[in-house]
Amino acid sequence: MKIVQISSHDYKGGAARIAWYLHKGYQQAGHQSFMAVGKKSLLDDQIIEIDHTVGRMPPVVGKLIKGKNLILGHENFHFPATRKIPELVPAPPDILHAHNLHGKYFDLRQLPRLSRQFPTMLTLHDTWLLSGHCAYFIDCDRWRTGCGNCPDLQRPPAIRRDASRSNWNRKRDIFSQMKVYLATPSQWLLDQVNASILLPAIIKSGVIYNGVDQEIFTPADKAQVRLELGLPEDAFIFLYVVSSRMRVNEYKDFDTIEKALEILGSKLPAEKKVVFLGLGTDGQTIAHNGLEKRFVPYEKDIRRVAKYYQSADIYLHAANADTFPNVILEALACGTPVIATAVGGISEQVLDNKTGILVPRKGFAEMALAMEKLISNPDLNKAMSAQAVRDARKRFSLERMVADYLDFYQEMVTDWPEQEAKQKVN
C-alpha cells in the first residue's frame, strides 16, 4: 500500500512519535510510507514538510485573515497547501491517515474533499476535534451540546475571545460533509467520540493501543545503570518527567506529586534512603525529611532516557487530563511499575495493583500511601515489575500496533469502492 500520514511534527511530541513509529513500521513491512508534516526535523526523504508559501494569497491578505481570527477567537484554518497534500508524494495514496490536526498547519475545511478522494483515517490523540478550542475538557461538558461560555479560554490551544460555540458549530458543519475511519488509543477517548459531533462522520471506529520501541525501552541491570548515571545503588528511586513548560500546563498535575512527597517525607524512617528524580529540567539537589530531590536536564537521546526508567523503582505520573501517555508505556516496558492518577486512558495502561497503582485525580494522600506501600514491600514491587514487562510486551509492542493499523487499512481499502459510491450519490 501507499500510505500518507499527516502530522504536526515528524518526531516531536507523543502523537508525532506514534506517527513516526508507524511510518518506519510500514516501510519495514514493505509498504510505501510517507509523512506530510507541519514541521520537519528528521533527515528522511519520505517525510515532506507542507509548504504553505506555495500558491498562497498575498502575505498581507494572509496576515489580515490570521489577525481577524485571533481577535475574534476563531480557530485559524487558513493553511492553503492542505489541499495539495496528496500531490506531495509520487503517486496517489491508497490511504490518508491524519493524526493531530491542530498545531497551525492544517486546514480542517479540506477534510471533506480529501475524504471523498481517498480512504481517510483519523487517529485522535486528544479531544480537540470534539470541542470549541481546547485539547482536553476538564470538568466541562459543554462540548457535548455546543460549547459557549467557555470556562477557560487559555486552556491550550488558547483563544483570545470566547468564540468556542462558533468554532464548535464550524467543526460540526465540516464533519457533516465527510466520511472517515477512526482509531483512538484508548476506549476512554472512543467513548468521548461516540458522544460528540464527530460521530456522524465515522464509517467505522476502533481502539488501537499505542506501542513503544521495546528494543530500547526494556529491562536492564539496575545496579549497572545506576552506576552509569551516577545514582545511588542503595536508594529507592522514584522517577517523574518534569519541565518548566509542563509546570504551567494545566493538563499536567505536578502539585499532586509534590504534596505526596511532603506527606511521605514525614513518615519515612530516618535510615531509609529515597531519591526523587525529576527528568527534563534543571535544578539544585534538595534534601529534606529523609528525601532527596534531584533534577536531570532535558535529554534528547531516547536510549539515555530509557536508562533513567531502568534505574528507577517506581515511575510517578499525575495529570488532570491525559489520553494515553507514551511515558507510562515506556516505564512499563522497562519493568518500572507506575503510580498514576486514573484519568483518561491511563486506567487502561496501568493494571491496578498488578503493574502499578492507580489513584484518584488530585489524590495526593492516596499517592503518598501507594508510594509508602511499595517502598516497604520490595517483593510486591518486584512482582509488579515482572508483570509490567509481560503486559507491555503483550499489549504495547510496536509490532502489534503496526499490524493492527495495517489490518484496519486493509478493511478500508476493501470497503472503499462501496463507500466511494455512497459519497458520490450523496
C-alpha positions in Angstrom: 0.0 0.0 0.0 0.9 3.6 -0.5 0.3 5.3 2.9 0.5 9.0 3.6 0.3 10.1 7.3 -0.4 13.7 8.2 1.1 15.1 11.4 2.0 18.4 13.0 5.7 17.2 13.5 7.7 14.2 12.3 9.0 13.2 15.7 8.5 15.9 18.4 5.7 15.1 20.9 3.9 11.9 21.7 1.4 12.0 18.8 4.1 12.7 16.2 6.3 9.9 17.8 3.5 7.4 17.2 3.1 8.5 13.6 6.9 8.1 13.1 6.9 4.6 14.7 4.1 3.7 12.2 6.0 5.2 9.3 9.1 3.1 10.0 7.0 0.0 10.7 5.2 0.3 7.4 8.4 0.6 5.5 9.8 -2.4 7.2 6.7 -4.3 6.2 7.3 -3.5 2.6 4.8 -0.6 2.1 5.4 2.8 0.6 5.1 5.1 3.5 5.3 8.9 3.6 4.7 11.6 6.1 3.3 15.1 5.4 4.2 17.3 8.4 3.8 20.9 9.6 7.4 20.9 10.9 10.2 18.6 9.8 13.3 17.8 11.8 14.5 14.4 10.7 16.6 13.6 7.6 14.2 11.4 5.7 13.3 11.9 2.1 9.9 10.2 2.7 9.0 13.0 5.2 7.8 16.1 3.5 7.2 19.5 5.1 4.0 21.1 4.0 4.9 24.4 2.4 2.1 27.0 2.8 4.0 29.7 0.9 3.2 27.9 -2.4 0.1 29.2 -4.1 -1.0 31.2 -1.1 -2.8 34.6 -1.1 -0.6 37.7 -0.9 1.1 37.8 2.5 -0.9 40.9 3.5 -4.2 39.0 3.0 -3.0 36.0 5.0 -1.9 38.3 7.9 -5.3 40.0 7.8 -7.1 36.7 8.0 -4.9 35.5 10.8 -5.3 38.7 12.7 -9.1 38.7 12.3 -9.3 35.1 13.6 -7.0 36.0 16.5 -9.1 39.0 17.5 -12.4 37.2 17.2 -11.3 34.0 18.9 -11.8 31.9 15.7 -9.6 28.9 15.2 -7.3 29.5 12.2 -7.8 27.1 9.3 -6.1 29.2 6.7 -3.4 26.8 5.5 -3.7 26.7 1.7 -1.3 23.9 1.0 -3.5 21.4 2.8 -5.5 20.6 -0.4 -2.2 19.7 -2.2 -1.0 17.1 0.4 -1.8 14.1 -1.8 0.3 15.6 -4.6 3.4 15.7 -2.3 4.0 12.0 -2.9 5.0 10.3 -6.2 1.6 8.5 -6.8 -1.9 8.9 -5.4 -2.1 7.3 -1.9 -4.1 4.2 -1.1 -4.6 5.6 2.5 -4.6 9.0 4.1 -4.0 8.9 7.8 -4.3 12.1 9.8 -3.0 12.5 13.4 -3.2 15.7 15.4 -4.6 18.4 13.1 -4.1 21.3 15.4 -0.7 22.9 15.5 -1.1 25.7 13.0 -0.5 23.7 9.8 -3.8 22.1 8.6 -7.0 23.4 7.1 -9.8 21.4 8.6 -12.1 22.6 5.9 -10.3 20.3 3.4 -11.1 17.1 5.2 -14.4 16.6 3.4 -12.8 16.9 0.0 -9.8 14.7 0.9 -12.1 12.0 2.5 -14.1 11.8 -0.8 -10.9 11.3 -2.8 -9.1 8.8 -0.6 -9.9 6.3 2.2 -9.1 8.6 5.2 -8.4 7.6 8.7 -8.2 9.9 11.8 -6.3 8.9 14.9 -7.3 11.1 17.8 -4.6 11.8 20.4 -6.7 14.3 22.3 -10.2 15.8 22.2 -9.6 19.0 20.2 -11.8 17.9 17.2 -14.7 17.5 19.6 -14.5 20.9 21.3 -14.7 24.6 20.6 -10.9 25.1 21.1 -9.3 23.0 23.9 -7.3 19.9 23.5 -8.9 18.4 26.7 -12.0 19.3 28.6 -11.6 19.3 32.3 -14.7 19.3 34.5 -16.7 20.6 31.5 -19.5 19.0 29.4 -20.2 22.0 27.1 -18.5 20.2 24.2 -21.5 17.7 24.2 -24.0 20.4 23.4 -22.3 23.2 21.6 -19.6 24.8 23.9 -20.1 28.6 24.5 -19.5 30.4 27.8 -16.1 28.7 27.9 -14.7 28.4 31.4 -11.1 28.7 30.3 -10.1 30.4 27.1 -6.4 29.9 28.0 -6.7 26.2 28.0 -4.4 25.1 25.1 -4.9 25.7 22.2 -5.9 29.1 23.7 -8.2 31.6 22.0 -8.4 35.3 22.8 -12.2 35.7 22.8 -15.0 33.3 23.5 -15.9 32.0 20.0 -16.0 28.5 21.3 -19.6 28.0 20.2 -18.8 29.3 16.7 -15.7 27.1 16.5 -17.8 24.1 17.6 -20.5 24.8 15.0 -17.9 25.2 12.3 -16.4 21.8 13.1 -19.8 20.2 13.2 -20.6 21.6 9.7 -17.3 20.3 8.4 -17.9 16.8 9.9 -21.4 16.7 8.4 -19.8 16.7 4.9 -17.3 13.9 5.3 -17.0 10.2 6.0 -13.8 8.9 7.7 -12.5 5.9 9.6 -11.3 6.5 13.1 -8.9 5.0 15.7 -8.2 6.0 19.2 -5.5 4.8 21.6 -8.0 4.2 24.4 -11.6 3.2 24.9 -12.0 6.3 27.1 -11.3 8.5 24.1 -13.6 6.5 21.8 -16.4 6.9 24.4 -15.9 10.7 24.1 -16.1 10.5 20.3 -19.3 8.5 20.5 -20.9 11.3 22.4 -19.6 14.1 20.1 -20.2 16.0 16.9 -17.7 13.8 15.1 -19.8 10.6 15.4 -22.0 11.1 12.3 -18.8 11.3 10.1 -17.4 7.9 11.2 -17.7 4.9 8.9 -16.0 2.6 11.3 -14.0 3.1 14.5 -11.8 1.0 16.9 -9.3 1.2 19.7 -5.7 0.6 18.8 -3.3 0.9 21.7 -0.1 2.8 21.1 3.2 1.0 21.2 6.8 1.8 22.2 10.1 0.6 20.9 10.9 -2.3 23.3 14.3 -2.8 21.9 15.2 0.5 23.6 12.6 0.5 26.4 13.5 -2.8 28.0 14.6 -4.0 31.4 18.3 -3.7 32.3 20.6 -4.4 35.3 19.5 -1.7 37.7 22.8 -1.6 39.6 24.8 -1.2 36.4 22.6 1.5 35.1 22.7 3.5 38.3 26.5 3.3 38.3 26.5 4.7 34.7 24.1 7.5 35.6 25.8 8.4 38.9 22.8 7.4 41.0 23.0 5.7 44.5 22.7 1.9 44.3 21.1 1.5 47.7 18.3 4.1 47.4 14.7 3.7 46.5 14.3 5.8 43.4 11.1 7.4 42.1 11.2 8.9 38.6 8.9 11.5 37.1 9.1 13.6 34.0 9.0 17.4 34.6 9.8 20.6 32.6 9.1 24.3 33.1 6.6 24.1 30.3 4.7 21.2 31.9 4.6 23.0 35.3 2.3 25.7 33.8 0.3 23.2 31.7 -3.0 22.6 33.5 -3.4 19.2 31.8 -0.4 18.1 34.0 -0.6 18.0 37.8 2.8 18.2 39.5 1.2 19.8 42.5 -0.2 16.4 43.4 3.2 14.8 43.2 4.8 17.5 45.3 2.1 17.3 48.0 2.5 13.5 48.1 6.2 13.9 48.6 5.6 16.2 51.6 3.4 13.6 53.2 5.8 10.7 52.5 8.7 12.7 53.9 7.0 13.0 57.3 6.5 9.2 57.5 9.8 7.7 56.3 12.2 6.1 58.9 15.5 8.0 59.2 17.5 5.1 57.8 15.5 4.8 54.6 17.2 6.5 51.6 14.7 7.7 49.0 15.5 9.7 45.9 13.0 11.6 43.7 14.4 12.1 40.2 12.9 14.8 38.0 13.8 14.2 34.4 13.6 17.1 32.0 14.6 20.2 33.9 17.5 21.9 35.7 17.5 22.4 39.4 19.6 22.1 42.6 19.5 18.9 44.6 17.3 19.3 47.6 17.4 17.1 50.8 14.5 17.3 53.3 13.0 14.9 55.8 15.0 11.9 54.6 14.1 12.6 50.9 16.5 13.8 48.2 15.2 15.5 45.1 17.5 15.6 42.1 16.9 17.1 38.6 18.2 16.0 35.3 18.2 18.3 32.3 16.1 17.5 29.2 17.6 14.5 27.4 17.2 14.2 23.6 18.8 10.7 23.4 15.9 8.2 24.0 18.4 5.4 24.8 19.6 7.5 27.7 16.1 8.4 28.6 15.4 4.6 28.8 18.3 4.2 31.3 16.5 6.6 33.7 13.4 4.4 33.6 15.6 1.3 34.0 17.3 2.9 37.1 14.0 3.7 38.9 12.0 1.6 41.2 8.7 3.5 40.5 7.5 5.9 37.9 5.1 8.7 39.0 2.6 10.3 36.8 -0.1 12.8 37.8 -2.4 14.6 35.3 -5.7 16.4 35.2 -6.3 15.1 31.7 -4.5 12.6 29.5 -5.3 10.2 26.7 -2.6 7.5 26.6 0.8 9.0 27.6 3.8 7.4 26.0 5.9 7.9 29.1 3.8 5.4 31.0 4.2 2.8 28.3 8.0 3.4 28.3 8.2 3.0 32.1 6.2 -0.3 32.0 8.2 -1.7 29.1 11.4 -1.1 31.2 9.8 -3.0 34.1 9.2 0.1 36.2 5.8 0.0 38.0 3.7 3.1 37.7 1.8 5.1 40.3 -0.6 7.4 38.4 -3.8 9.3 38.5 -6.7 7.4 36.9 -7.7 9.9 34.3 -8.5 9.4 30.6 -6.9 6.3 29.2 -4.3 5.9 31.9 -6.5 3.4 33.7 -6.3 1.2 30.5 -2.5 1.4 30.6 -1.8 0.5 34.2 -3.3 -2.7 35.6 -4.2 -1.6 39.1 -2.3 -3.4 41.8 -0.7 -5.6 39.1 1.6 -3.3 37.1 1.2 -0.3 39.3 -1.3 1.6 41.5 -4.0 4.0 40.3 -5.1 6.9 42.5 -7.9 9.5 42.1 -7.2 12.7 40.3 -5.8 15.2 42.8 -5.4 12.2 45.2 -2.1 13.3 46.7 -2.8 11.5 50.0 -3.6 8.2 48.1 -0.4 8.7 46.0 1.6 9.1 49.2 0.1 5.9 50.6 0.9 4.0 47.4 4.4 5.2 47.4 4.8 4.2 51.1 3.3 0.7 50.3 5.8 0.0 47.5 8.8 1.3 49.5 8.0 -1.0 52.4 7.2 -4.1 50.3 10.1 -4.9 47.9 8.5 -8.3 47.0 5.4 -6.6 45.7 7.4 -4.1 43.8 9.4 -6.9 42.2 6.2 -8.8 41.2 4.7 -5.6 39.7 7.9 -5.1 37.7 7.8 -8.5 36.2 4.1 -8.2 35.4 4.7 -4.8 33.8 7.2 -6.2 31.4 4.9 -9.2 30.4 1.9 -6.9 29.9 3.9 -4.3 27.9 5.2 -7.0 25.6 1.7 -8.3 25.0 -0.2 -5.1 24.6 2.2 -2.2 23.9 4.6 -3.5 21.3 5.3 -1.6 18.1 4.8 -4.8 16.0 1.3 -5.2 17.4 0.4 -1.6 16.8 1.7 -1.6 13.2 -0.1 -4.9 12.4 -3.4 -3.5 13.9 -3.3 -0.4 11.7 -2.4 -2.4 8.6 -5.3 -4.7 9.2 -7.6 -1.6 9.6 -6.2 -0.1 6.4 -6.9 -3.4 4.5 -10.5 -3.2 5.6 -10.6 0.4 4.4 -9.2 -0.4 1.0 -11.6 -3.4 0.6 -14.6 -1.2 1.7 -13.6 1.9 -0.3 -15.5 1.2 -3.6 -18.8 0.9 -1.8 -18.1 4.0 0.4 -16.9 6.0 -2.6 -20.1 5.2 -4.5 -22.2 6.2 -1.5 -20.4 9.6 -1.2 -20.9 10.3 -4.9 -24.6 9.7 -4.5 -24.8 12.0 -1.5 
